[in-house]
Amino acid sequence: MNEIQDFQLNLITASPGLYSGKAGGVILCYLQKTIYPQANLDEFATDILNGISDDIADCANLSFSDGLAGIGWGIEWLAQNKFIDINTDEILSDFDDTMYKSVIFSGTRSLSLSTGTLGRLIYFIKRFNSKNQGTHRFRRIPIRECIVLLSDEVLDKLQAIASLPLGKQVLGENTLVDLGHAFVILNELSAMKINSTSVQHSLATLTSIVDDFFSSILSAGKLYQQEPLLFLLTCCKIYANRDQVGWGPKIDQYFVMVSQMEGKLNGSEISTLGFVSQILSPYYFSSIQPAAVNYATPNEEAFSITLTGIAGKMSIEKYIKSSPENFLNGMELLLLT
């Protein structure tokens, strides 16, 4: 049984979510079509996509990683990139209503993309940017309202991190990744000119947190695993290239510093996060790439064919390289899944 058949069998029995379930698997099916036109997965992907609605009929999980926010985002991503021809206002109307109620009546404790505020925010950003014809303003108004409320919530969480004394800031791996995701999402929101004052304040707070964090590493000589640091710096560079060009050289300095840190990647294994950094860094740090990290090779056991697995990331990388038109869409998948 070949790899494609294994993938199909695993996807049929998977959960409906984005990161390691059916929604992400459907995206991989369509990416495979772009990379390998002879791989006829359209009908299979359509059947899986149609079956997701039955899987989530009573779904109470609203997270981006494996709940409604991620599934809805994935469907919208497919539609906006013309892999499927649907009116997402019709398909995702129940999603919108459920997600709207969650924003109005309940908050989230964490900032994170996978289970927190950022995941809800990126869902509504993607929905606001839908390309449906004749979207009624009563559909867009609550979506915009949620973007405003959630971006304010992001600012509150970032200010809570920034208010802690440097020695007490808990910037572990997950928090560093959260900050990277925040840069990517707020950078996109900044271009939309929605809740601009709050968004710009959040970006300034993020910049301050990053500068203070890397200054503390330099002064204290602390050792950190490189993978989350490289991911964060890549997200910082994307923001700097767009809105804060003057910050770019400082990010380059941080990148060189991280590449020279001891306690590098372990042996012959590399995590998905490290693999993503390995893909991204040549695009954003090409001028100083000779100083980059000597990356490890992936462990074969990590090759699960999911959107967040290394094999999935390799498929996204091939999609990006298959055409210049795929760069931004592919980078979005790499950074957010």
N, C-alpha and C positions, 0 to 999 in steps of 0.2 A: 504494500500500500504506500503510495507516494505521499510527499509532504502536503500537497494540496488536499488530498483525501483526508489525511489526519486532521488538518486544519478545519475542514468542513464538519467532520464528526465531532470535534471538540466544541465547535461553535454552536451546533444544534443543541447541546446540553448545557451551554454556558448560561450564566445569569444575564439579565438584560443590560447591565451597566456599560459605561464608556471605557473605563480603564482596562478591564480584563474580561469584558462580556460581549454581548451580541452587538451593541451599538458601535463599539470600537472595532469589532470584527468586520462589520459591514463596511466601515471606512477602509479597512485593509483590503477587502475584496475589490473595491473600486480603485484603490491605488495599484493593486496588482494588474488590473486591466490596463492602466496607463503605462506601467513598466513593461508588462508582457501582454501585448494585445491578443496573443493566442490563448491566453488563460480566460476562458469564458465562464466568468463567475456572476454575471449580471442577474440571471434568473434566480440563482441560489441566494444572492444578496437581497434581492427583492422579497423573496419568501421569508428570509430571516427578519427583514425590516418590518414586514406586515405582521409577523408573529409577535413582535415586541409589544404591540398594543395589548395583546392578551396577557403577556407576562406582567404588565404594570397596572392592570386594572385596579388593583387594590394596594398599589405601592405607596408606602408611607415614607420611603427614603427620598429625601430631596437633595442629596449631596451631588457634587459634580463627579466624584470618582465612580460611583455605582448607583446613583439615584436619578431622579427626574431632571435635575439641572444638566447633568452631563449627557443624558440621552437626548434631551431637547436640543442642547448645543450641537451634538453630533449630527442630528437630522438637519438642523439649520446650516451647518457647515457643508454638508453634502449638497443641499439645495443651492446655496450661494455659489458653490464652485461647480455647479451644473452637472453633478454626477447623477442627480435625480431631478425629475421635472414635477414638482408638486407646489401647491400653495401652502406654505407653512403656517399662515394665519389660520387656515382651516384645520390642519393636522395638529398644530400645537396650541390650539385655543384652550383646551383643558389644562395643559401644562402651564400656560400663562396664568390662568385663574388660580391654580393651586399654589404656584410660586408667589404670586401676588399676595395671597392670604398669608403665606409664611413670612413674608417681609413685613407686612403690616402688623401682624399679631404675635410674631415670635422672632427673636434675634438669634444669632449664633455666638457661641463663646469664643470661637477661634477666628483668626484672620485667614486661615489656610484656604487654598484653592480646592483641595479635595473634599473637605467637609465643612468649610466655614464661609465667611462673608464673601471672599473673592470668587468662590464658585458660583454663588447666586448672582453676583455682579456681572460676571462674564457671560452668564446665560442671558441676562436682559440686554447687555450690550450687543450680543450676537443677534438677538431678536429685533432690537431697534434697527439694526442695519440690514434687515431682510429686504429682498428684492422683489417682493410680491407687488403685483399691480393693484392699485386701488385700495390699499390698506386704509381702513376707516380710522379717523382720528381718535375715536373712542377705544380703539385697540392700542394706539401708540401712546396716548396720554398716561394710562397706568404703567406702561413699560418705562416711560420716561420718569415717572414718579418713583418707581423702584430704583432706578439708576441713581437718582438724587439721594434717596434715603440710604442706599447701600454705600455710596461713595462717602457720605458723611460718617457712616459706621466704620468704614476703613480708616478714615482720618482719626477717629476716636481711638482705635486700636493702635495705630502707629504712634500717636501721641503718648499712649500709655507705655509703649516700649521706650520711646525717647526720653520720657520723664525719669526713668530709672537711672541711678548712678551707674557709671560705666562698669564698675566692678560687680554690679548686681544684675546687669542686663543678661538675660538668659538667651544668648544667641547660639543655640545648638544647631545641628544640621537642619532640622525641620524649619526653624525660624529663619535661617539664612535662605532656604528655598522659598519660604513664604515671601520674604522681602523681594527676591528676584521676580516671583510671579506678580507681586504688587507693582513693580516697575513696568513690566510688560503690559499689564491690564490698564493701569492708570495712564500710561503713555498713549495707548489707543483711545482711551476716554478723553484725554486732553485734546486730541485732534477733533473730537466730536463737539467740543464747546458746550458741554452740558455740565452744570454745576462747577463752572471753571474755577471759581475762587477756592472752593474746597479741594478740588483736584490738584491745583497748583500748590496749595498748602501741604497736601499729602506728599507730593513729589519733593518739595523742599525738605520736609521732615525725613523722608527716606534718604535723601542725599546726605543730610546731617548724620543720620544713624550710621550709614555706610562709612563716611569719613571718620567718625569717632571710633567705629569698630576697628577699622584697619590701622588707625593711629595707635589704638591700644595694643594691637598685635605687635606692632613695631617696637613699642616702648617696653612691653612686658616679655617679649620673646616667646609668646604662647605658640603652641603647636596645635594645628587644626587639620582635620582630614581635608585634602585638597578639593575633592569633588564638589561639595556644596559651595566652596569659595569660588571656584571657577564658574559654576553655573550662575551665581549671583553677579559676578563681574561681567559676564556676557550680557546679562539682562541690563546691568548698569550702562554698558557700552551702547546697547541699542537705544536707550533713552538719551544718552549723551549725544549720539550721532544725530538725533532728531531735534532735540530742544536745548541741549546744554553742551555745545561743542567745546567750550572752554574747560569742561570737566573731563573730557576724553583723555588728555595726557596723564591726568592723575590716575584714572582707571588703568591706563597702560602700565603705570608704575606699580600699582597694586598687583597687576597680573604678573609682572616680572618677579615681584616679591614672593607671590604665592608659588610660582614655578621653582623658586630656589629654596622653598621650605623643606625641612627634613620631615620624616614621617609621611612619605608619599604613599602612592597607591600600593596595596598589598600584592606582592607576588604576581601570579599570572591571572588574577581575577580582577574584574572591573564591574562596578554596579551599573545599572541603567543610567543613573544620574551622571556617572563618570563618562559613560559612552556618549551621552547627549553632549556633554561638554567637549568631548573629543571631536564630535561632528561640527559643533558650532564655532569653536575658537579660531579655526583658520579663516572664517568669513569675517570675523570682527577684530581679530588681532594679527592680521597677516603681516603687518610691518614689523612685529616683534616675535613672530612665530618661532624663529630659531631658539628663543629663550623659553619656549613652551615646555610643558610637562612631558616627560617620556612616558606616554600612556601604556598601560598594561593591555593585554589581550583579553577578550571576553571568555568567560568560562562556558563550555558547551552546555552545562546544566541550566544556564540562564536563558537559553534560547526557547522560551515559551512564545508561541505566536499570538501575542496580544498587543494591543496598541501601546502598552507601557513596557512590554518586554523588549529585550535587546533585538530580537528578530523583527519585531514590529518597528523599532527605530531604524533598523537597517532598510526596511521597506520604505519608510518615510524619506530616508536619505536618498535612496534610488529615485524616488518620485521627484525630489527637489532637483537632482542632477539631470533628470530626463528632459527638462525644458526650463529656460529662464522664467517662463510665466508661472512656474510652480513654486518659485522661491518663497514668496511671502506666505502662501497658504501652507506650504510644508513646514516652514519655520514656526508657524502658529501651532501646528500639531506637535512639533518637537518640544516646544517651550511649555505647553499647557497640558500635556498628557503624560 
